Amino acid sequence: MIENDFYSQANHGPYELHDIGDLALEEGGTIRGCKLAVATHGRLNEAGDNAILVPTWFSGTNKIMEQVYVGPGRALDPQKHFIVIVNQIGGGLSTSPHNVPQPSNMARFPLVRIGDDVRAQHKLLTEVYGVESLALVFGASMGAQQAYEWAVRYPDMVKRAAPVAGTARNTDHDFIFTQTLIDAITSDPGWNGGWYRNGGDVHAGLRRHAALWAVMGWSTEFYKREIWRGIGFSSREDFVVNFMEGYFLPMDPNALLSMAWKWQRGDVGRVAGGDLAVALGRIKAKTYVMPISTDMFFPPSDCHAEQKLIPGSEFRPIESQCGHFGLIGVEQSFTEQIDRNLRELLASEV
């Protein structure tokens, strides 16, 4: 096990760890004593119909979801809803490569799929919190992958779904890009086959990883308009070093690799023998599909093609000049659009 203060309560709390027992994985491994790091806001009402699930995205934790999307007066209002933010397995806070004992730690951490996360979350919600119905599953990026998986696997439980900036089946283009993120880390000699002494040993790979995100995570307009100046950076180089590298350098490399492998293979079609149309056709939730207009990972055209396969769904693209990283709330107009759509969705009859 490796101590990493980045994943501490001081940085990402308050969160609670819930042991949901042994989790048999789709790829054949087992996580023994699987722990989910969970942050809750608000309370479940007597009717049990105000629960909202928010899964996390690649590299993100409950804290960024809370800071950008949750709060009084927001669509995700803890005064009205019981909001459960669950950190994905392998993401650093929940059971992950660096925080489990031998022999299943580090490079021997088992392969986890999106479906494993969703089954674990289902067990958490039903057995720990007594949630039998979800008013909404709201997820962005890898969280959107989980939102789709929830709506397909548990169509009677999920009343509304809001996948933002993500697809139900990862594309070949996105698979290849994600592989470059993986290769950036594993090509660093300090990675040592996944058996480094601490994340700092892999700093060169993490910096390359960050540089790739600096290219694809933000749009061309973000750089052309120098939007980085508005968030406190004096130059492009200052932004890349002190924001992008500063963001990824504290993270555990194996956690990033675990999430990347999972991201690459996201595909709800697996639930229906590989047939994406059949899988999405199972969805009963009122669904708003919300791509980001300038997203190079999950472009609107890819999301629109999937939305057409979901009964009664609506296509609600979000205008942004920031690309995929618009998700972190740099633009006020972005969060206003999200809130407007979520309020409308939550008010809809189901």
N, C-alpha and C positions, 0 to 999 in steps of 0.2 A: 504494500500500500504506500502511496505517496501523499504526503501532506501538501495541500495547495490552498493557501489562504484566499485565493480568488473566489472559491466556492463557499465562502464562510457566510454565516448569518449576518455579519457586519456588512457584507457587500450585496447579498441577495435576499436577506430575510425581511420580515419574519416568514419562515416556512417550517412545516412540520414534516417529519419522516414517518411514513406509515409502512410497516412490514406486511405485505400481502401474501406472504408465504412463498412456496416454490412456484416458479413460472416456467413451464415447459414451452420451449420456443419452436417456431415453425421450421427453423433450419435444423432442428434436432438437438440443440443444446438445452441446458436447464440453468436458470438463475435461481440459486437457493437463497431463500430469505430475501426476495426482491423488495427493495425499499423505494417508494415513490416520495419525492419531495413535493409538497403541496402547500399552496397558499390559498386561503379562503377569505372571501369578503362578503359580508352580509349573512343572512340566515335563511334556512329553508322554511318556507311558510307552511301553515297547517295543511293546505291543499296539496303541498308537495309539487307545485307546478311552476316554481320560479327559479329552478336551477339552470345555470349556464356553465358549460364546460369550455375552458380555454386551454388547449394544449400549446406547447412552446415550439418555436422554430429552431433552425440550425444555429447553434452557438448561443441562442437566447435563453433566458430564464424567466421565472415568474416575475422578477422585478421589472424587466423592460415592458412586459405585457401590462403590468399594473400601472407603470408610469405613463404609458402612451394611451391606454385604452380604458382604464377603469377609474371611476370616481363619481362623487355626487354631481348630479346634473348631466352626466354623460349617459350615452345609451346603455353602457354597462354600469349601472348605478347600484352600489351595494345597499342603498336604502330601499331598493325595490327588489333586487335579485340576490340569490345565493350564488356567488361566482366562485368557481373552483378552478384554479390554475394549476395544472399538473406538468411538472418538468419531465420531459421525455427520458426514457431509459437510455443510458449512455451519454447523456448530455452534461454530466459533471456534478449535478446535485442529487438526482436519483441514482440508483445503483449504476455504476460506471466503471470503466477499466481501472482507474487509479484508486478507487475507494473500496475495493473488495479484496478479501484475503487470497493468498495462494490456495490452489493452483490456477484459479480462473481469473486472475488479474492481468493487467497490462495487455500484452500481445495475445494472451490466451483467453481474453474476454470473449464470450460467445457472440455469434452473429445475431443481431436483433432486427426484426422487420417492423414496419408500421403496424401491421396487424397484432404483433405482440404488445406494443404500446397500448393499443385500443382495448385489447382483452384485459390487460392489467388495469387500465383506467376504469373499465366496466366493473371489475371486481371491487376496486376502491370505492366507486360511487355507490354501488348497491349494498356492499357489506359494511363499509365504514360510515358512510353518510346517510344511508337509507334512501338514496335517490332512485326513483323508479321511472321518472320521466324527465327529459331534458327540454326545457323551453327553447334552448339554442345551443348549438355547438359552433363556436366562432374560432377559426384558426387561420393563421397566415403563414405562407411559405410551407415549411414542413408541417406546420400546424394545419394548413389547408389539406395536406395529404391525410392527416389524421381525421379531419372533419369529414372528408369524403368516406373514409373507411368506417367511421362511426355510422354515417347515414346509410351505408350499404349493409353493414353487419347487423345493425340494430334499428331497422326501419320503423318499428312501432314505438321505440323509446325516444327517438330523436324527432321532435316536432318541427324544428327549424334548423337550417344549416347555412352558415356563411363562410365559405372558403374564399380567402383573399390571397391573390398572388401565388397561386399554386395549382397543380393539376392532379386529376385522379389517377392518371398513368404518366409516369415520367417519360419524357421524350428521349429519343436517341441523342439529339443535340445536347440536352441537359445532362445526360449520362456522361457524355464525353467531357463536357466542361467540368463536371464534378470530379471526374478522374484526374484532371489537372490539379485540382485542389488536394487530392490524395497524394499525387506524385510529388507535389511541392514539399510535402512533409516527409514522405518516406525516402526521398532522395537525399535528405540531409544525413550525413554519416552519424551525426549525434542521435538520430532516431534509434539506431542500434537494433533494428528489427523489432522495435516496440518495447525494448527493455532499457530505456534511458533511466538515469537516476532522478532527474527532475525535468520539468518542461523546458527550463532554460537551456538544457543541452541541445534542444532542437530549435534554437532561436532563428537560425538561417532559414530553415524550412518554414517556420511560422511566418517569417517576414515575406517569403515568396507567396505563401498562402494568402497573406493579407494583400499583397500587390495584385493578385488575380481578382480578389474581391473588389479592389479599387477600380479595376477595369470594368468588370461585368456587373458589379453590384450597383453602380451608379450609372446614370445615363450620360450621353454626350452633352445634353443640355445642362446638366449639373455642372460640368466643367466649363462649358462655353460661357455660361452666365456667371461663373465663379460664385456659385451659391455657397460654397464652403466659407466664403468671407462672412456670410451672415450667421454662421454658427461658431465664429471665433477663431478662424485660422487666417494667417497672414499671407500664405502662398500655397500653391498646389503641393509643393514638397512638404510644407509644414502639415498640411492636412493628411497626406499619405503616411508620414512618419508618426505624427502624434495622435492621429485619430485611428487610422486603419491598423497600423502596426501596434499602436497602444491598445487597441481593442483585442486583438488576437494573441499577443505575446503572453498574457497571463494564463491562457487556457491550457488545458491538458491536451497534448497532441493526439493521444489515443481516443479521447472522447470525441474530438473532431473527426477522426477517421471512422469511428463507430457510427456517428450520425451520417457521415457522407455515404458510407456503404448502404445504409438504410434508405437515404434519400434517393440514391440511384435506382433502387429497386421498388420504389413506391408504385403500386399498381392494384387498384381495387378489382380489376378484372380477374385476379387470382381467385377471388371468392366465387366466381361463376365460371370456372374452368378456362379462364383466359379471355372470356367474352366481355369486353368493356361495356358494350351496349346493354347486355343483359344485366350486368352488375349495376350500372347507373339507373336502369329501368326499375330496379327494386326500391329506389329511394321514394319514401312517402313524405319526407320533410319538405316544408316550404323552403326552397333554396334560392338564395341570391349568390350568383357567381360574380366575384368582384376582382378582375385582373387590374393590374396597374398599367396605364397607357404606355409607359416607356420601359417596361420591364423586359430585360433581355433574357432572363431565365425562363419565365412563364409568360410569353407574349399573349396579348388578348386573343389573337386568332386561335391559339391552341386551347385556351380556356373556353372560347365560344363554341368550338367544335364539340367539346364535352358537355357544355351546358345544354345543347340541343337534345342530348340524350336523356336528360333528367326531366321527368314529368312535372309540369306545372312550375318549372323554374324560371328565373328571370336573369338576364345578363345586365350587370350593373358595373361597367368599367369605371375605375377611379382615375381621374386626371391628375397627373403628377409630372414634375420636371426632374424628379430625383431617381427614377428607375426603381429597382427592387428595394433599395434601402429607403425609399419613401416610407416604408413600414415603421421606421423608428420615429416618425412624427416631426421631421424637420419643417414641413410645411403645415401651417394651420389649416389651409384649405383641404389638405389630405384628411386630417382627422375629422374635419367638419363633414366631409363627404361620407366617411365611414359611419360616423354617428347618425347622420340623416338616414342612411340605408338601414342601419341596425334598428333604429327607432321604428321605422316603417315595418320592418320585418317582424319585430317583436309585437307590434300592434296588430299584425295580420291574424285572421282567423285560421285555425288549423283543426 
